[in-house]
């Protein structure tokens, strides 16, 4: 379900080729364009090879943003596609 509480700077992250045993860190930004704070309570990914180390809950103040690091560490060889959900 989409929300109007916040937006992100990207709707996808391409990690390219990451070898088994290696990892790659990329990031995206969450923007709060409103006049009230938004609290993020959960990041959920459909694949455990993708993680974020943000301590939750985290509050994004009005007209502020949050940079979210995402680490991809493949558990096996192959092509990975996953959904990364943000819950308030």
C-alpha contacts under 8 A as a table, 3 or more apart, distances in Angstrom:
res1	aa1	res2	aa2	distance
3	X	6	X	6.79
4	X	7	X	7.16
5	X	32	X	6.81
5	X	33	X	7.80
5	X	34	X	7.27
5	X	38	X	7.02
6	X	30	X	6.60
6	X	31	X	5.50
6	X	32	X	4.81
6	X	33	X	6.53
6	X	34	X	7.88
6	X	38	X	7.78
7	X	30	X	5.72
7	X	31	X	5.25
7	X	32	X	6.83
7	X	33	X	7.88
8	X	11	X	6.99
8	X	28	X	6.97
8	X	29	X	5.50
8	X	30	X	4.47
8	X	31	X	5.96
9	X	28	X	6.32
9	X	29	X	5.56
9	X	30	X	6.77
9	X	31	X	7.77
10	X	13	X	7.27
10	X	28	X	6.64
10	X	29	X	7.79
13	X	26	X	7.67
15	X	18	X	7.16
15	X	24	X	7.09
15	X	26	X	7.52
15	X	72	X	7.36
18	X	22	X	6.34
18	X	23	X	6.50
18	X	24	X	6.96
18	X	73	X	7.59
18	X	74	X	7.27
19	X	22	X	5.41
19	X	23	X	7.62
19	X	74	X	7.49
19	X	77	X	7.66
20	X	73	X	7.49
20	X	74	X	5.83
20	X	75	X	6.91
20	X	76	X	6.19
20	X	77	X	6.25
21	X	73	X	7.12
21	X	74	X	7.21
21	X	75	X	7.88
22	X	73	X	6.18
22	X	74	X	7.58
23	X	71	X	6.66
23	X	72	X	5.46
23	X	73	X	4.33
23	X	74	X	7.22
24	X	71	X	5.64
24	X	72	X	5.35
24	X	73	X	6.71
25	X	69	X	6.64
25	X	70	X	5.69
25	X	71	X	4.42
25	X	72	X	6.44
26	X	69	X	5.82
26	X	70	X	5.40
26	X	71	X	6.44
27	X	67	X	6.62
27	X	68	X	5.36
27	X	69	X	4.25
27	X	70	X	5.51
28	X	67	X	5.83
28	X	68	X	5.37
28	X	69	X	6.70
28	X	70	X	7.85
29	X	65	X	6.61
29	X	66	X	5.53
29	X	67	X	4.38
29	X	68	X	5.89
30	X	65	X	5.45
30	X	66	X	5.19
30	X	67	X	6.46
30	X	68	X	7.44
31	X	60	X	7.94
31	X	63	X	7.29
31	X	64	X	6.17
31	X	65	X	4.36
31	X	66	X	6.65
32	X	37	X	7.51
32	X	38	X	6.93
32	X	60	X	6.50
32	X	61	X	7.05
32	X	62	X	5.88
32	X	63	X	5.29
32	X	64	X	5.57
32	X	65	X	5.92
33	X	62	X	6.54
33	X	63	X	4.83
33	X	64	X	7.20
34	X	37	X	7.50
34	X	62	X	5.53
34	X	63	X	6.01
35	X	62	X	4.86
35	X	63	X	6.72
36	X	61	X	6.91
36	X	62	X	5.07
37	X	59	X	6.52
37	X	60	X	5.65
37	X	61	X	4.47
37	X	62	X	5.01
38	X	59	X	5.58
38	X	60	X	5.25
38	X	61	X	6.58
38	X	62	X	7.56
38	X	88	X	7.35
39	X	57	X	6.55
39	X	58	X	5.59
39	X	59	X	4.13
39	X	60	X	6.17
39	X	88	X	5.73
40	X	43	X	7.93
40	X	56	X	7.01
40	X	57	X	5.57
40	X	58	X	5.35
40	X	59	X	6.15
40	X	60	X	7.75
40	X	86	X	6.99
40	X	87	X	5.86
40	X	88	X	4.49
41	X	56	X	5.77
41	X	57	X	4.50
41	X	58	X	6.78
41	X	86	X	7.90
41	X	87	X	5.78
41	X	88	X	5.11
42	X	56	X	6.68
42	X	57	X	7.03
42	X	86	X	5.98
42	X	87	X	5.02
42	X	88	X	6.81
43	X	52	X	7.78
43	X	84	X	6.91
43	X	85	X	5.63
43	X	86	X	4.79
43	X	87	X	6.30
44	X	84	X	5.68
44	X	85	X	4.99
44	X	86	X	6.53
44	X	87	X	7.87
45	X	48	X	6.74
45	X	50	X	6.72
45	X	51	X	7.45
45	X	82	X	6.75
45	X	83	X	5.61
45	X	84	X	4.33
45	X	85	X	6.11
46	X	82	X	5.56
46	X	83	X	5.59
46	X	84	X	6.75
47	X	50	X	6.10
47	X	82	X	5.83
47	X	83	X	7.70
48	X	51	X	6.74
49	X	71	X	7.93
49	X	72	X	5.60
49	X	73	X	5.14
49	X	74	X	5.15
49	X	75	X	6.03
50	X	70	X	6.56
50	X	71	X	5.58
50	X	72	X	4.61
50	X	73	X	6.56
50	X	74	X	7.95
51	X	70	X	5.55
51	X	71	X	5.25
51	X	72	X	6.68
52	X	68	X	7.13
52	X	69	X	5.71
52	X	70	X	4.69
52	X	71	X	6.15
53	X	69	X	7.14
53	X	70	X	7.67
54	X	68	X	6.93
54	X	69	X	7.51
55	X	58	X	6.88
60	X	64	X	6.15
60	X	65	X	6.17
60	X	66	X	6.60
61	X	64	X	5.38
61	X	65	X	7.56
74	X	77	X	6.98
